[in-house]
Amino acid sequence: MLKSQIQKRSGRKDKPVILVVDDQLQNIELLEAYLVPQGYEIIKATNGKEALGKLSGNQIDLILLDVMMPSLNGYEVCSRLKADPSSCKIPVIFISALDDVKDKVKGLSAGGVDYISKPFESQEVLARVRTHLELRNLQIQLERSNEMLKNEIKERKLRQSIIEHLSYHDQLTEIYNRRFFVEELRRLDTERQLPISIIMADIDRLKYVNDKFGHNLGDRLIINASKIIKDSCREEDIVARWGGDEFIALLPKTSEEDVSEVINRIRKACNSNKTVGKIKISISLGFSTKNEPGTSIEEIIKQADKNMYDDKARLKNDTEFKL
């Protein structure tokens, strides 16, 4: 059961790998005699430096580490293992003739997960090896589950962001839609951030363009008109598509004088040879400003819409539709 679990989580077909480190070869051979029949693969090292070198290129599942070794003792080896991100999670069991409490505490403080005193018994070694391999396997499964959960949360947030974007933006123009505009307008009106100005805009003769040149060109006209209006407004202003060929802009804390400047920028942009295909962009505009709390926002929109249609009346005197 343990073998299959470790193989599954590691993606390997080989056996669980245990690194045995001891400067006494007979101790290594004895441990090997216990472990190999249980289905473990053994990698041997007779000193600390060799043990650290064995980590490179090998996927180690557990380390059995002697304490008393020349040059680099077991405590130092373990400390180095735990300081390296690539090996810090490998469980280390100390096996040593030093069985004083302070020696065991020192081993655990260095990062070891267990401590077996020499001379060791086969059943004790096998039980502790099995326990810590199982714990490591559970830890890996938990880490994997946490990573999957993080990815799932990230994907959910991304999907939610996409849903929110789609629910608040017009699909054709990518500017805000009517729903978002109304919500923001109500919020600002409730907060009484006066004065509030509204601009209504309508593309002139869009039906004529659709009928004569097709809806693809009409859509391009709508997109370009939305860009002109948005680019002419300020960053804090909210521009939305109100309906087919109508747009609306919300300008918080904006006086009539300031909104007139925005209107002029839109007109100037339309007159700067802005064309879609051979069609010159023409937009009718009207605005209204709420200065007093008693005025309803519906009245402001209605007045801006009326002013926009008054502006559109100029088309009746425009006998030539310039192409």
C-alpha atoms as one frame of an Amber mdcrd trajectory, in Angstrom:
protein
   0.000   0.000   0.000   2.756   2.446   0.999   4.820   1.618  -2.058   1.942
   2.274  -4.461   1.059   5.549  -2.697   4.592   6.900  -2.994   4.848   5.818
  -6.620   1.532   7.517  -7.386   2.439  10.836  -5.812   5.961  10.909  -7.259
   5.050   9.736 -10.745   7.820   7.093 -10.585   7.644   3.360 -11.233  10.615
   2.512  -8.994  10.736   1.810  -5.269  10.750   4.297  -2.380  14.348   5.476
  -2.007  16.143   5.663   1.337  19.555   7.264   1.728  21.551   5.479   4.463
  24.502   7.473   5.819  26.995   5.896   8.233  30.791   5.822   8.429  30.607
   2.175   9.489  29.943  -0.002   6.435  28.616  -2.874   8.555  25.844  -0.634
   9.869  24.840   0.299   6.324  24.833  -3.377   5.295  22.705  -4.309   8.291
  20.138  -1.618   7.540  20.167  -2.660   3.902  19.405  -6.233   4.938  16.356
  -4.983   6.863  15.033  -2.588   4.253  15.567  -4.156   0.835  13.255  -7.153
   1.484  10.521  -4.637   2.381  10.624  -3.150  -1.118  12.862  -0.128  -0.491
  15.729   1.011  -2.705  18.900   1.897  -0.789  21.486   4.543  -1.637  24.645
   4.444   0.496  26.999   7.146   1.788  29.852   6.718   4.272  30.337  10.387
   5.236  28.453  13.674   5.336  29.997  15.186   2.225  29.194  12.084   0.187
  25.633  12.123   1.537  25.065  15.705   0.380  26.446  14.766  -3.026  24.029
  11.826  -3.331  21.081  14.222  -3.204  21.948  15.617  -6.621  20.222  13.602
  -9.326  18.416  11.310  -6.896  14.864  11.593  -5.611  15.254  10.669  -1.963
  12.169   9.800   0.107  13.845   9.338   3.503  17.308   9.638   5.082  18.735
   7.427   7.850  21.607   9.491   9.224  24.391   8.588  11.627  25.522  11.321
  14.026  29.160  10.543  14.769  31.031  10.873  11.485  34.407  12.427  10.688
  34.697  15.915   9.158  30.954  16.571   8.904  28.747  15.090  11.612  25.081
  14.170  11.247  23.772  17.321  12.922  25.671  19.501  10.465  24.516  17.422
   7.505  20.899  17.700   8.627  21.190  21.455   9.153  22.492  21.850   5.609
  19.713  19.672   4.247  17.069  21.759   5.976  18.630  25.012   4.747  18.348
  23.884   1.110  14.858  24.341  -0.447  15.438  21.303  -2.674  15.981  18.926
   0.273  14.422  20.631   3.295  11.268  18.490   3.217  13.017  15.098   3.135
  12.437  13.411   6.532  15.639  12.593   8.434  15.844   9.866  11.086  18.998
   9.948  13.189  20.567   6.591  14.083  23.290   6.935  16.694  25.013   5.349
  19.651  24.517   8.657  21.434  21.293   8.081  23.355  21.379  10.870  25.915
  18.301  13.112  25.986  20.336  16.154  25.039  21.665  14.326  21.952  18.139
  13.452  20.857  16.962  17.020  21.447  19.904  18.295  19.435  18.977  15.998
  16.552  15.358  17.099  16.562  16.449  20.738  16.806  18.660  20.237  13.736
  15.583  19.197  11.773  15.334  15.451  12.325  11.905  13.843  12.606  12.991
  10.907  14.779  15.934   9.401  16.643  16.865   5.690  16.895  19.544   4.589
  19.334  22.189   2.010  18.457  22.213  -0.917  18.675  18.947  -0.870  16.758
  16.339  -3.569  16.296  14.968  -4.433  12.870  11.305  -4.071  13.881  11.901
  -0.632  15.372  13.740   0.579  12.278  11.094  -0.768   9.915   8.216   0.661
  11.965   9.729   4.134  12.121  10.730   4.116   8.471   7.213   3.067   7.487
   5.642   5.706   9.751   7.695   8.605   8.420   7.328   7.571   4.796   3.567
   7.468   5.322   3.643  10.887   7.019   5.726  12.298   4.189   3.323  10.833
   1.651   0.362  12.421   3.469   2.218  15.729   3.586   2.840  15.573  -0.174
  -0.823  14.749  -0.788  -1.844  17.693   1.403   0.538  20.026  -0.417  -0.821
  18.819  -3.737  -4.405  19.297  -2.549  -3.567  22.798  -1.324  -1.953  23.634
  -4.648  -4.977  22.315  -6.520  -7.215  24.355  -4.240  -5.146  27.480  -4.863
  -5.363  26.914  -8.610  -9.092  26.305  -8.354  -9.573  29.510  -6.359  -7.446
  31.384  -8.892  -9.508  29.972 -11.767 -12.746  30.835  -9.970 -11.575  34.391
  -9.413 -10.610  34.633 -13.081 -13.993  33.284 -14.167 -15.738  35.645 -11.766
 -13.723  38.545 -13.150 -14.715  37.571 -16.693 -18.368  37.250 -15.684 -18.296
  40.655 -13.983 -16.625  42.195 -17.016 -19.226  40.733 -19.346 -22.094  41.766
 -17.089 -20.923  45.389 -16.904 -19.487  45.965 -20.380 -20.996  46.304 -23.814
 -19.894  43.402 -25.989 -19.380  45.431 -29.172 -17.651  48.565 -27.888 -16.085
  47.208 -24.637 -17.221  50.331 -22.783 -19.629  50.095 -19.845 -23.204  48.991
 -20.464 -26.472  50.518 -19.271 -26.679  48.303 -16.180 -23.330  49.428 -14.806
 -24.068  53.054 -15.627 -27.378  53.040 -13.748 -25.775  51.420 -10.670 -22.956
  53.968 -10.575 -25.364  56.837 -11.180 -27.527  55.755  -8.248 -24.476  55.375
  -6.029 -23.140  58.847  -6.823 -26.593  60.364  -6.509 -27.046  58.746  -3.104
 -23.668  60.068  -1.989 -24.757  63.508  -3.267 -21.514  64.170  -5.089 -22.811
  67.336  -6.721 -22.758  68.755  -9.271 -23.406  65.735 -11.524 -23.508  66.221
 -15.279 -24.940  63.886 -17.892 -24.053  63.836 -21.594 -26.333  62.074 -24.068
 -24.889  61.258 -27.484 -26.443  59.725 -30.572 -24.773  58.714 -33.840 -26.378
  60.571 -36.716 -28.011  58.635 -39.540 -26.815  55.219 -38.398 -29.892  53.589
 -39.920 -28.995  55.138 -43.274 -25.476  53.688 -43.006 -26.780  50.226 -42.032
 -29.311  50.189 -44.873 -26.925  51.442 -47.559 -23.558  50.025 -46.503 -24.449
  47.130 -44.190 -24.359  46.493 -40.452 -20.646  45.625 -40.404 -19.802  49.200
 -41.343 -22.468  50.422 -38.928 -20.823  48.443 -36.111 -17.455  49.964 -36.959
 -19.076  53.383 -36.778 -20.477  52.586 -33.329 -17.069  51.399 -32.095 -15.268
  54.499 -33.360 -17.922  56.811 -31.950 -17.618  55.152 -28.520 -13.848  55.625
 -28.639 -14.186  59.321 -29.523 -16.574  59.922 -26.631 -14.536  57.936 -24.122
 -11.231  59.520 -25.161 -12.795  62.976 -24.912 -13.949  62.381 -21.339 -11.788
  62.305 -18.253 -10.499  59.200 -16.478 -12.996  59.586 -13.633 -15.974  59.927
 -16.006 -18.147  56.921 -16.809 -19.040  56.360 -20.456 -21.587  53.716 -21.406
 -23.564  52.473 -24.356 -27.153  53.456 -23.572 -28.806  51.694 -26.513 -28.257
  50.878 -30.217 -26.702  54.131 -31.412 -26.936  56.077 -28.137 -24.252  56.711
 -25.563 -24.349  58.319 -22.157 -21.605  59.813 -20.014 -21.630  60.514 -16.292
 -19.357  63.332 -15.137 -19.210  63.503 -11.337 -18.515  66.840  -9.630 -18.621
  68.613 -12.995 -20.148  72.027 -13.595 -21.927  73.144 -16.774 -18.812  75.045
 -17.823 -16.599  71.986 -17.453 -18.998  69.657 -19.240 -19.155  72.135 -22.133
 -15.410  71.637 -22.561 -15.955  67.869 -22.870 -18.716  68.442 -25.428 -16.375
  70.651 -27.442 -13.659  68.004 -27.374 -16.107  65.433 -28.764 -17.219  67.809
 -31.535 -13.621  68.665 -32.399 -12.706  64.963 -32.603 -15.667  64.308 -34.922
 -14.652  67.192 -37.167 -11.024  66.081 -37.401 -11.636  63.997 -40.532 -12.655
  60.961 -38.467 -14.087  58.509 -40.965 -15.071  54.863 -41.047 -14.608  53.692
 -44.579 -15.967  56.735 -46.462 -18.414  57.706 -43.722 -17.681  60.820 -41.693
 -18.593  60.377 -38.036 -21.321  62.725 -36.881 -22.669  62.707 -33.314 -25.553
  64.696 -31.839 -24.902  65.797 -28.252 -26.841  67.191 -25.318 -26.118  67.595
 -21.636 -27.708  68.566 -18.361 -26.340  69.220 -14.862 -27.770  68.440 -11.454
 -26.772  71.171  -9.004 -29.418  70.749  -6.296 -30.303  67.619  -4.261 -34.017
  68.072  -4.970 -33.672  67.438  -8.686 -34.176  63.782  -9.624 -31.550  62.077
 -11.694 -34.283  60.925 -14.097 -35.050  64.583 -14.833 -31.392  65.243 -15.597
 -31.221  62.326 -18.047 -34.494  63.378 -19.658 -33.261  66.952 -20.073 -29.922
  65.808 -21.529 -31.808  63.561 -23.949 -34.065  66.468 -25.009 -31.043  68.705
 -25.559 -29.436  65.982 -27.628 -32.502  65.744 -29.894 -32.559  69.527 -30.196
 -28.984  69.261 -31.440 -30.007  66.519 -33.879 -32.609  68.877 -35.379 -29.770
  70.539 -37.283 -29.793  67.550 -39.616 -33.106  68.722 -41.059 -31.248  71.667
 -42.564 -28.336  69.509 -43.687 -29.417  68.639 -47.230 -26.142  66.910 -48.122
 -24.979  63.762 -46.349 -21.236  63.980 -46.865 -19.524  60.724 -47.803
